[in-house]
Amino acid sequence: MPNDLESDGAKLVYLAVDVADEPTPAELTNMLQMNSLALYPILRTLTERGHIDTDGETITCT
């Protein structure tokens, strides 16, 4: 878990990506029962900070 993650939502999404096998955003939405409008800003922030990589359809931890 990266030390700079402060929000519970970011921590939850990061852990879900880490545990899942290259999930898609749709799979994360379903897995976390999170609205895509809430998920996408978190994914963007995690990507900008270099914690995840969104390669095409799948998401991986870096």
C-alpha positions in Angstrom: 0.0 0.0 0.0 1.5 3.3 -1.0 2.1 5.7 1.9 0.6 8.7 0.1 -2.9 7.3 -0.2 -5.0 9.1 2.3 -8.6 8.6 1.2 -10.4 5.3 2.1 -11.8 5.2 -1.5 -8.3 5.3 -3.0 -7.0 2.6 -0.6 -10.0 0.4 -1.4 -9.6 0.7 -5.1 -5.8 0.2 -4.9 -6.3 -3.0 -2.9 -9.0 -4.3 -5.3 -6.7 -3.8 -8.2 -3.8 -5.4 -6.4 -5.9 -8.5 -5.4 -7.8 -8.9 -8.7 -6.1 -10.3 -11.8 -5.9 -7.2 -14.1 -9.5 -6.1 -13.7 -11.3 -3.9 -16.1 -13.1 -0.7 -14.8 -16.4 -2.5 -15.2 -15.2 -5.4 -13.1 -14.0 -3.0 -10.4 -17.3 -1.2 -10.4 -19.1 -4.6 -9.9 -16.6 -5.9 -7.4 -16.7 -2.8 -5.2 -20.3 -2.0 -5.8 -19.1 1.5 -6.6 -20.7 3.9 -9.0 -18.5 4.5 -12.1 -18.8 8.3 -11.5 -17.0 7.7 -8.2 -14.5 5.1 -9.5 -13.0 7.0 -12.5 -11.7 10.0 -10.6 -10.0 7.6 -8.2 -8.5 5.6 -11.0 -7.2 8.9 -12.6 -5.6 10.0 -9.4 -3.9 6.6 -8.8 -2.7 6.6 -12.4 -1.3 10.2 -12.1 0.6 9.3 -9.0 2.1 6.2 -10.7 0.4 3.6 -8.5 -1.6 1.9 -11.2 -1.3 1.5 -14.9 -4.4 1.5 -17.2 -3.2 -0.4 -20.2 -6.1 -0.6 -22.6 -9.0 -2.3 -20.9 -7.2 -3.7 -17.8 -5.7 -2.1 -14.7 -2.5 -3.2 -12.9 -0.5 -2.0 -9.9 2.9 -0.6 -10.8 
